[in-house]
Amino acid sequence: VDVGRRAALAQAHFGLMRDHLAQEARIFAGLRDRLAASTGGAARPQASVPAPDLLRPYGAERIEVTQEGMTVDFRMTPGRQTFLRDHAFCKARSVDPGAIGLTVLPLMVSAEIAAAAAVQRAGPGWHVIALEGLRGHRWIAGDTGWIDLRLELRALVGTGDGARRYAVTLSHRNAQDDSGGGVAATCEVVLNRRPAPSP
């Protein structure tokens, strides 16, 4: 076993992961404005939509709304959530143009799902103004060919400034490693009725 070569490969892999995380951080910087625009900002009145509509693009299959918050089950596949094809390892397209490889869910998509769920739960007129404490706890990989997630959203006590705050937990339910899955990402989403300020 060439220990030096293994160490070099591991170092290169983690360097690549650091680059991916840095790219996600840059994308995250513009998330607030994109969400404000996608929910209509101040220029357009908000329409009430059926519960799954904001979450359907992410593969929402079941949603349960409670007084305290909301639980949503998702199933994502590269066929339906085609962005997963852009986040896959070992595509080997030079050998098989149809190959997809091992797909992973980017942390930024977890943030987008959390924000969309909070807007959905809060209702018309509420806009995301901040995501705080975003943390990835484990990789979310489609090693069975799909990704099963559960989102749990819980309302937090208000801060007295008119904002609404939700704690969000995303759990990976079909991981094939020894853990069998578990908490994958957590954050807090803050919403306000005022439009998000310009950067």
C-alpha positions as CSV (number, residue, x, y, z in Angstrom):
1,V,0.0,0.0,0.0
2,D,1.4,3.4,-1.0
3,V,0.7,5.4,2.0
4,G,2.2,8.6,0.5
5,R,0.0,8.3,-2.6
6,R,-3.1,7.8,-0.4
7,A,-2.2,10.9,1.7
8,A,-1.7,12.9,-1.5
9,L,-5.1,11.8,-2.9
10,A,-6.8,12.6,0.4
11,Q,-5.2,16.0,0.5
12,A,-6.3,16.8,-3.1
13,H,-9.8,15.6,-2.3
14,F,-10.2,17.8,0.7
15,G,-8.7,20.7,-1.2
16,L,-11.4,20.3,-3.8
17,M,-14.0,20.2,-1.1
18,R,-12.7,23.4,0.4
19,D,-12.9,25.0,-3.0
20,H,-16.5,23.8,-3.4
21,L,-17.4,25.2,0.1
22,A,-15.8,28.6,-0.8
23,Q,-17.9,28.7,-4.0
24,E,-21.0,27.9,-2.0
25,A,-20.2,30.7,0.4
26,R,-20.0,33.1,-2.6
27,I,-23.3,31.9,-3.9
28,F,-24.8,32.2,-0.4
29,A,-23.9,35.9,-0.3
30,G,-26.6,36.6,-3.0
31,L,-29.2,34.1,-1.6
32,R,-31.2,36.7,0.3
33,D,-31.8,39.0,-2.7
34,R,-32.7,36.1,-5.0
35,L,-35.3,34.8,-2.4
36,A,-36.8,38.3,-2.1
37,A,-37.1,38.5,-5.9
38,S,-38.5,35.0,-6.2
39,T,-41.2,35.7,-3.6
40,G,-42.2,39.0,-5.3
41,G,-40.4,41.6,-3.2
42,A,-42.5,44.6,-2.3
43,A,-43.6,45.3,-5.8
44,R,-46.0,42.4,-6.2
45,P,-48.7,41.2,-3.8
46,Q,-48.2,37.7,-2.5
47,A,-50.6,35.0,-3.6
48,S,-51.6,32.1,-1.4
49,V,-50.4,28.8,-2.9
50,P,-51.0,25.2,-2.0
51,A,-48.6,23.9,0.7
52,P,-46.2,21.9,-1.5
53,D,-45.7,24.6,-4.3
54,L,-42.6,26.3,-3.0
55,L,-41.1,22.9,-2.1
56,R,-42.2,20.8,-5.0
57,P,-39.1,21.6,-7.1
58,Y,-37.0,20.0,-4.4
59,G,-39.0,16.7,-4.4
60,A,-41.5,17.3,-1.6
61,E,-43.7,14.3,-1.2
62,R,-45.4,14.7,2.2
63,I,-46.0,17.8,4.2
64,E,-47.5,18.1,7.7
65,V,-48.2,21.5,9.2
66,T,-48.6,21.9,13.0
67,Q,-49.1,24.9,15.2
68,E,-45.4,24.8,16.2
69,G,-44.0,24.3,12.7
70,M,-43.9,21.9,9.8
71,T,-42.4,18.5,8.7
72,V,-41.7,17.7,5.1
73,D,-40.4,14.5,3.5
74,F,-38.5,14.8,0.2
75,R,-37.3,12.3,-2.4
76,M,-34.7,13.7,-4.9
77,T,-33.6,11.9,-8.0
78,P,-31.2,13.1,-10.7
79,G,-34.0,12.6,-13.2
80,R,-36.4,15.1,-11.5
81,Q,-33.9,17.4,-9.7
82,T,-31.6,17.7,-12.6
83,F,-29.3,20.1,-10.8
84,L,-28.0,17.0,-8.9
85,R,-26.3,16.0,-12.2
86,D,-24.0,19.0,-11.8
87,H,-22.9,17.8,-8.4
88,A,-21.7,14.2,-9.0
89,F,-18.4,12.4,-8.6
90,C,-17.0,10.0,-11.2
91,K,-19.3,10.8,-14.0
92,A,-17.0,9.0,-16.5
93,R,-18.8,10.8,-19.4
94,S,-15.9,10.0,-21.7
95,V,-16.9,6.3,-21.5
96,D,-20.6,6.6,-21.0
97,P,-22.2,10.0,-21.8
98,G,-25.3,9.0,-19.9
99,A,-23.4,8.2,-16.7
100,I,-24.4,10.3,-13.7
101,G,-22.1,9.1,-10.9
102,L,-22.5,9.6,-7.2
103,T,-24.7,12.7,-6.7
104,V,-24.4,14.9,-3.6
105,L,-26.7,17.6,-2.3
106,P,-24.8,21.0,-2.0
107,L,-25.1,22.8,1.3
108,M,-26.5,25.8,-0.5
109,V,-29.4,23.8,-1.8
110,S,-30.1,22.8,1.9
111,A,-30.1,26.5,2.7
112,E,-32.5,27.2,-0.2
113,I,-34.9,24.4,1.0
114,A,-34.8,25.7,4.5
115,A,-35.6,29.3,3.3
116,A,-38.4,28.1,1.0
117,A,-40.0,26.0,3.9
118,A,-39.9,29.0,6.2
119,V,-41.6,31.3,3.6
120,Q,-44.2,28.5,3.0
121,R,-44.9,28.2,6.7
122,A,-45.0,31.9,7.4
123,G,-47.5,32.6,4.6
124,P,-48.1,35.4,2.1
125,G,-46.2,38.7,2.6
126,W,-43.2,37.3,4.6
127,H,-39.7,37.5,3.1
128,V,-36.4,35.9,4.2
129,I,-34.0,38.6,5.5
130,A,-31.3,36.3,7.0
131,L,-30.1,32.7,7.4
132,E,-28.1,32.3,10.5
133,G,-25.9,29.5,11.9
134,L,-26.0,27.4,8.7
135,R,-24.0,24.3,9.5
136,G,-23.5,21.1,7.5
137,H,-23.1,18.0,9.7
138,R,-22.6,15.3,7.1
139,W,-22.5,14.7,3.4
140,I,-25.9,14.1,1.7
141,A,-25.1,11.6,-1.0
142,G,-27.5,9.7,-3.4
143,D,-25.7,6.4,-3.0
144,T,-28.9,4.5,-3.5
145,G,-29.7,6.5,-6.7
146,W,-31.9,8.9,-4.8
147,I,-31.9,11.1,-1.7
148,D,-34.5,10.9,1.0
149,L,-34.6,13.9,3.3
150,R,-36.8,15.0,6.2
151,L,-37.1,18.7,7.0
152,E,-38.3,19.7,10.5
153,L,-39.2,23.4,11.0
154,R,-40.0,24.8,14.4
155,A,-41.1,28.4,15.3
156,L,-38.9,30.2,17.7
157,V,-39.8,32.9,20.2
158,G,-39.9,36.3,18.5
159,T,-37.3,39.0,19.2
160,G,-39.8,41.8,19.5
161,D,-38.8,43.5,16.2
162,G,-41.7,42.0,14.2
163,A,-39.6,39.3,12.7
164,R,-40.4,35.6,12.6
165,R,-37.7,33.1,13.3
166,Y,-37.6,29.3,12.5
167,A,-35.2,26.6,13.5
168,V,-34.7,24.1,10.6
169,T,-33.2,20.7,10.7
170,L,-32.6,18.6,7.5
171,S,-32.0,14.8,8.1
172,H,-30.7,12.3,5.5
173,R,-32.9,9.3,5.8
174,N,-31.3,6.7,3.4
175,A,-27.6,7.0,3.8
176,Q,-25.7,3.8,3.1
177,D,-22.8,4.3,5.4
178,D,-22.5,2.8,8.9
179,S,-24.5,5.6,10.5
180,G,-27.6,4.9,8.4
181,G,-28.2,8.7,8.2
182,G,-29.0,11.4,10.6
183,V,-28.9,15.2,11.0
184,A,-27.3,16.7,7.8
185,A,-27.8,20.4,8.1
186,T,-29.2,23.0,10.5
187,C,-29.9,26.7,10.5
188,E,-32.2,29.4,11.6
189,V,-34.3,31.4,9.1
190,V,-35.4,34.9,9.9
191,L,-38.3,36.5,8.0
192,N,-39.9,40.0,8.1
193,R,-42.8,41.6,6.3
194,R,-40.6,44.4,5.1
195,P,-38.8,43.7,1.8
196,A,-35.2,42.6,2.1
197,P,-32.8,45.6,2.0
198,S,-30.4,46.1,-0.9
199,P,-26.8,45.0,-0.2
